[in-house]
Amino acid sequence: MRVTKTYLALSAALLLVALPFAAQSQQIPENLKGSGEVVVTSGGGTWEAAQKKAFFDPFTRDTGIKVVLVPEDQAKLLSSAKLGQPEADITSIEGGQLASWITKGAVEEMDYSVFAKDTLANIPDKLKNKYGVGALLYSLVVAYNTKKYPEDGKHPRNWVDFYNIKDFPGKRSLPKCEKIIGGGLLEGAIMGDGVPANKVYPIDMDRAFAKIAELKPQVGRWWVAGADAPQSLIDGEVDMAAAY
């Protein structure tokens, strides 16, 4: 069972999201070429490697602007932005978090004038916001160690199994509270308590948190960055994880 979410890329300097498909430097308008650097948060792991290959390296090649990656820590970034000294220029947050960041004055308005007309036309209207642009859709899945739960044997298949300690004993990895929206923590918990996917919303918060409380003694790692969950499986720290 997957939980699908939308991510928004937010920034005062929006060159990176404005030019994701540029392949040759001559395609880049002169006013978008320059020097210096732009600081971007990253979740690390294979996701960061893919971003570098698809976006960051071509961007630097075509514009002359260096992309500096820093670990994703939204709480720290939000605090620094509120002080007027943001530690990054571009970050990704869940769509549900945007209103809070706007209220706290942590983001600037998008400048859609720097987008190529074709690029802008191909972005669905629901992903274009005054303060951010939808950058990706992703899913949260139940991941597990096949040495603990062989694929040709009894292994977890859904969120009910994930929360079933009796039939599937072992340590779990769940997103920390600061990832409560993007990490699908509540959705996974409510489906783990038997609610079908088409009945998840509106979420019964008390029921979801009660289910999480049941599992809490078995949580071996509470993760923040996307790479944390699979790494905890690789390291043998946990046997099952809610992971991107």
Contacts in CASP RR format, 6 or more apart in sequence:
PFRMAT RR
TARGET T0000
AUTHOR 0000-0000-0000
METHOD contacts of the structure
MODEL  1
MRVTKTYLALSAALLLVALPFAAQSQQIPENLKGSGEVVVTSGGGTWEAA
QKKAFFDPFTRDTGIKVVLVPEDQAKLLSSAKLGQPEADITSIEGGQLAS
WITKGAVEEMDYSVFAKDTLANIPDKLKNKYGVGALLYSLVVAYNTKKYP
EDGKHPRNWVDFYNIKDFPGKRSLPKCEKIIGGGLLEGAIMGDGVPANKV
YPIDMDRAFAKIAELKPQVGRWWVAGADAPQSLIDGEVDMAAAY
1 141 0 8 1.000
1 142 0 8 1.000
1 158 0 8 1.000
1 159 0 8 1.000
1 188 0 8 1.000
1 191 0 8 1.000
1 197 0 8 1.000
2 139 0 8 1.000
2 140 0 8 1.000
2 141 0 8 1.000
3 139 0 8 1.000
3 140 0 8 1.000
3 183 0 8 1.000
3 184 0 8 1.000
3 187 0 8 1.000
3 188 0 8 1.000
4 137 0 8 1.000
4 138 0 8 1.000
4 139 0 8 1.000
4 140 0 8 1.000
5 94 0 8 1.000
5 95 0 8 1.000
5 137 0 8 1.000
5 138 0 8 1.000
5 139 0 8 1.000
5 140 0 8 1.000
5 181 0 8 1.000
5 182 0 8 1.000
5 183 0 8 1.000
5 184 0 8 1.000
6 94 0 8 1.000
6 95 0 8 1.000
6 127 0 8 1.000
6 134 0 8 1.000
6 136 0 8 1.000
6 137 0 8 1.000
7 92 0 8 1.000
7 93 0 8 1.000
7 94 0 8 1.000
7 95 0 8 1.000
7 134 0 8 1.000
7 135 0 8 1.000
7 136 0 8 1.000
7 137 0 8 1.000
7 138 0 8 1.000
8 92 0 8 1.000
8 93 0 8 1.000
8 94 0 8 1.000
8 95 0 8 1.000
8 98 0 8 1.000
8 129 0 8 1.000
8 132 0 8 1.000
8 133 0 8 1.000
8 134 0 8 1.000
8 135 0 8 1.000
9 16 0 8 1.000
9 17 0 8 1.000
9 90 0 8 1.000
9 91 0 8 1.000
9 92 0 8 1.000
9 132 0 8 1.000
9 133 0 8 1.000
9 134 0 8 1.000
9 135 0 8 1.000
10 90 0 8 1.000
10 91 0 8 1.000
10 92 0 8 1.000
10 93 0 8 1.000
10 98 0 8 1.000
10 101 0 8 1.000
10 107 0 8 1.000
10 131 0 8 1.000
10 132 0 8 1.000
11 17 0 8 1.000
11 89 0 8 1.000
11 90 0 8 1.000
11 91 0 8 1.000
11 107 0 8 1.000
11 108 0 8 1.000
12 89 0 8 1.000
12 107 0 8 1.000
12 108 0 8 1.000
13 38 0 8 1.000
13 89 0 8 1.000
13 90 0 8 1.000
14 90 0 8 1.000
14 110 0 8 1.000
14 111 0 8 1.000
14 114 0 8 1.000
14 133 0 8 1.000
15 32 0 8 1.000
15 38 0 8 1.000
15 59 0 8 1.000
15 63 0 8 1.000
15 65 0 8 1.000
15 114 0 8 1.000
16 38 0 8 1.000
16 40 0 8 1.000
16 55 0 8 1.000
16 56 0 8 1.000
16 59 0 8 1.000
16 67 0 8 1.000
16 90 0 8 1.000
17 90 0 8 1.000
17 133 0 8 1.000
17 135 0 8 1.000
18 32 0 8 1.000
18 114 0 8 1.000
18 115 0 8 1.000
18 116 0 8 1.000
18 119 0 8 1.000
19 28 0 8 1.000
19 32 0 8 1.000
19 59 0 8 1.000
19 62 0 8 1.000
19 63 0 8 1.000
19 116 0 8 1.000
19 119 0 8 1.000
20 54 0 8 1.000
20 55 0 8 1.000
20 119 0 8 1.000
21 119 0 8 1.000
22 28 0 8 1.000
22 58 0 8 1.000
22 59 0 8 1.000
22 62 0 8 1.000
23 58 0 8 1.000
24 62 0 8 1.000
25 33 0 8 1.000
25 61 0 8 1.000
25 62 0 8 1.000
25 63 0 8 1.000
27 62 0 8 1.000
28 62 0 8 1.000
28 63 0 8 1.000
32 63 0 8 1.000
32 114 0 8 1.000
33 62 0 8 1.000
33 63 0 8 1.000
33 64 0 8 1.000
33 65 0 8 1.000
34 63 0 8 1.000
34 64 0 8 1.000
34 65 0 8 1.000
35 64 0 8 1.000
35 65 0 8 1.000
36 64 0 8 1.000
36 65 0 8 1.000
36 66 0 8 1.000
37 65 0 8 1.000
37 66 0 8 1.000
37 67 0 8 1.000
37 68 0 8 1.000
38 65 0 8 1.000
38 66 0 8 1.000
38 67 0 8 1.000
38 68 0 8 1.000
38 89 0 8 1.000
38 90 0 8 1.000
39 68 0 8 1.000
39 69 0 8 1.000
39 70 0 8 1.000
39 87 0 8 1.000
39 88 0 8 1.000
39 89 0 8 1.000
39 90 0 8 1.000
40 56 0 8 1.000
40 67 0 8 1.000
40 68 0 8 1.000
40 69 0 8 1.000
40 70 0 8 1.000
40 88 0 8 1.000
40 89 0 8 1.000
40 90 0 8 1.000
40 91 0 8 1.000
41 69 0 8 1.000
41 70 0 8 1.000
41 71 0 8 1.000
41 72 0 8 1.000
41 73 0 8 1.000
41 74 0 8 1.000
41 77 0 8 1.000
41 88 0 8 1.000
41 90 0 8 1.000
41 91 0 8 1.000
41 92 0 8 1.000
42 48 0 8 1.000
42 51 0 8 1.000
42 69 0 8 1.000
42 70 0 8 1.000
42 71 0 8 1.000
42 72 0 8 1.000
43 71 0 8 1.000
43 72 0 8 1.000
43 225 0 8 1.000
43 226 0 8 1.000
43 227 0 8 1.000
44 69 0 8 1.000
44 71 0 8 1.000
44 72 0 8 1.000
44 225 0 8 1.000
44 226 0 8 1.000
44 227 0 8 1.000
45 226 0 8 1.000
45 227 0 8 1.000
45 231 0 8 1.000
46 227 0 8 1.000
47 226 0 8 1.000
47 227 0 8 1.000
47 244 0 8 1.000
48 69 0 8 1.000
48 227 0 8 1.000
52 67 0 8 1.000
52 69 0 8 1.000
56 67 0 8 1.000
56 69 0 8 1.000
57 67 0 8 1.000
59 65 0 8 1.000
59 67 0 8 1.000
60 66 0 8 1.000
60 67 0 8 1.000
70 87 0 8 1.000
70 88 0 8 1.000
71 225 0 8 1.000
72 91 0 8 1.000
72 92 0 8 1.000
72 224 0 8 1.000
72 225 0 8 1.000
72 226 0 8 1.000
73 224 0 8 1.000
74 91 0 8 1.000
74 93 0 8 1.000
74 97 0 8 1.000
74 178 0 8 1.000
75 178 0 8 1.000
76 87 0 8 1.000
77 86 0 8 1.000
77 87 0 8 1.000
77 88 0 8 1.000
77 91 0 8 1.000
77 106 0 8 1.000
78 101 0 8 1.000
78 104 0 8 1.000
78 106 0 8 1.000
80 86 0 8 1.000
80 87 0 8 1.000
81 104 0 8 1.000
81 105 0 8 1.000
81 106 0 8 1.000
81 107 0 8 1.000
82 104 0 8 1.000
82 105 0 8 1.000
82 106 0 8 1.000
86 106 0 8 1.000
92 135 0 8 1.000
92 136 0 8 1.000
93 101 0 8 1.000
94 181 0 8 1.000
94 182 0 8 1.000
94 183 0 8 1.000
95 134 0 8 1.000
95 181 0 8 1.000
96 181 0 8 1.000
97 181 0 8 1.000
97 182 0 8 1.000
98 107 0 8 1.000
98 129 0 8 1.000
98 131 0 8 1.000
98 132 0 8 1.000
101 107 0 8 1.000
101 131 0 8 1.000
102 131 0 8 1.000
107 131 0 8 1.000
107 132 0 8 1.000
108 131 0 8 1.000
109 130 0 8 1.000
109 131 0 8 1.000
110 128 0 8 1.000
110 129 0 8 1.000
110 130 0 8 1.000
110 131 0 8 1.000
110 132 0 8 1.000
110 133 0 8 1.000
112 120 0 8 1.000
112 128 0 8 1.000
115 123 0 8 1.000
120 128 0 8 1.000
123 133 0 8 1.000
123 134 0 8 1.000
127 133 0 8 1.000
127 134 0 8 1.000
128 134 0 8 1.000
138 244 0 8 1.000
139 244 0 8 1.000
140 182 0 8 1.000
140 183 0 8 1.000
140 184 0 8 1.000
140 187 0 8 1.000
140 188 0 8 1.000
140 242 0 8 1.000
140 243 0 8 1.000
140 244 0 8 1.000
141 242 0 8 1.000
141 243 0 8 1.000
141 244 0 8 1.000
142 156 0 8 1.000
142 157 0 8 1.000
142 158 0 8 1.000
142 159 0 8 1.000
142 161 0 8 1.000
142 162 0 8 1.000
142 240 0 8 1.000
142 241 0 8 1.000
142 242 0 8 1.000
143 229 0 8 1.000
143 230 0 8 1.000
143 233 0 8 1.000
143 240 0 8 1.000
143 241 0 8 1.000
143 242 0 8 1.000
143 243 0 8 1.000
144 155 0 8 1.000
144 156 0 8 1.000
144 233 0 8 1.000
144 239 0 8 1.000
144 240 0 8 1.000
144 241 0 8 1.000
145 233 0 8 1.000
145 236 0 8 1.000
145 238 0 8 1.000
145 239 0 8 1.000
145 240 0 8 1.000
146 155 0 8 1.000
148 170 0 8 1.000
148 239 0 8 1.000
148 240 0 8 1.000
149 155 0 8 1.000
149 156 0 8 1.000
149 168 0 8 1.000
149 239 0 8 1.000
149 240 0 8 1.000
154 167 0 8 1.000
154 168 0 8 1.000
156 162 0 8 1.000
156 164 0 8 1.000
156 168 0 8 1.000
156 240 0 8 1.000
158 191 0 8 1.000
158 192 0 8 1.000
159 188 0 8 1.000
159 189 0 8 1.000
159 191 0 8 1.000
159 192 0 8 1.000
159 194 0 8 1.000
160 191 0 8 1.000
160 192 0 8 1.000
160 193 0 8 1.000
160 194 0 8 1.000
161 167 0 8 1.000
161 168 0 8 1.000
162 168 0 8 1.000
162 172 0 8 1.000
162 188 0 8 1.000
162 192 0 8 1.000
162 240 0 8 1.000
162 242 0 8 1.000
163 189 0 8 1.000
163 192 0 8 1.000
163 193 0 8 1.000
163 211 0 8 1.000
163 214 0 8 1.000
163 215 0 8 1.000
165 215 0 8 1.000
165 218 0 8 1.000
168 240 0 8 1.000
170 218 0 8 1.000
170 238 0 8 1.000
170 239 0 8 1.000
170 240 0 8 1.000
171 218 0 8 1.000
171 219 0 8 1.000
171 220 0 8 1.000
171 221 0 8 1.000
171 237 0 8 1.000
171 238 0 8 1.000
171 239 0 8 1.000
171 240 0 8 1.000
172 215 0 8 1.000
172 218 0 8 1.000
172 219 0 8 1.000
172 220 0 8 1.000
172 238 0 8 1.000
172 239 0 8 1.000
172 240 0 8 1.000
172 241 0 8 1.000
172 242 0 8 1.000
173 219 0 8 1.000
173 220 0 8 1.000
173 221 0 8 1.000
173 222 0 8 1.000
173 223 0 8 1.000
173 228 0 8 1.000
173 229 0 8 1.000
173 232 0 8 1.000
173 233 0 8 1.000
173 237 0 8 1.000
173 238 0 8 1.000
173 240 0 8 1.000
173 241 0 8 1.000
173 242 0 8 1.000
173 243 0 8 1.000
174 185 0 8 1.000
174 212 0 8 1.000
174 215 0 8 1.000
174 219 0 8 1.000
174 222 0 8 1.000
174 223 0 8 1.000
174 241 0 8 1.000
174 242 0 8 1.000
175 182 0 8 1.000
175 183 0 8 1.000
175 184 0 8 1.000
175 185 0 8 1.000
175 222 0 8 1.000
175 223 0 8 1.000
175 224 0 8 1.000
175 229 0 8 1.000
175 242 0 8 1.000
176 222 0 8 1.000
176 223 0 8 1.000
176 224 0 8 1.000
177 185 0 8 1.000
178 224 0 8 1.000
179 185 0 8 1.000
179 223 0 8 1.000
179 224 0 8 1.000
180 186 0 8 1.000
183 242 0 8 1.000
184 242 0 8 1.000
185 208 0 8 1.000
185 212 0 8 1.000
185 242 0 8 1.000
186 203 0 8 1.000
186 205 0 8 1.000
186 208 0 8 1.000
186 209 0 8 1.000
187 200 0 8 1.000
187 203 0 8 1.000
188 208 0 8 1.000
188 242 0 8 1.000
189 208 0 8 1.000
189 209 0 8 1.000
189 211 0 8 1.000
189 212 0 8 1.000
189 215 0 8 1.000
190 200 0 8 1.000
190 203 0 8 1.000
190 204 0 8 1.000
190 207 0 8 1.000
190 208 0 8 1.000
190 211 0 8 1.000
191 197 0 8 1.000
191 200 0 8 1.000
192 211 0 8 1.000
193 207 0 8 1.000
193 208 0 8 1.000
193 211 0 8 1.000
195 204 0 8 1.000
195 207 0 8 1.000
220 232 0 8 1.000
220 237 0 8 1.000
220 238 0 8 1.000
221 228 0 8 1.000
221 229 0 8 1.000
221 232 0 8 1.000
221 237 0 8 1.000
221 238 0 8 1.000
221 241 0 8 1.000
223 229 0 8 1.000
223 232 0 8 1.000
223 241 0 8 1.000
226 243 0 8 1.000
226 244 0 8 1.000
229 241 0 8 1.000
229 242 0 8 1.000
229 243 0 8 1.000
229 244 0 8 1.000
230 241 0 8 1.000
230 243 0 8 1.000
232 238 0 8 1.000
232 241 0 8 1.000
233 239 0 8 1.000
233 240 0 8 1.000
233 241 0 8 1.000
233 243 0 8 1.000
END
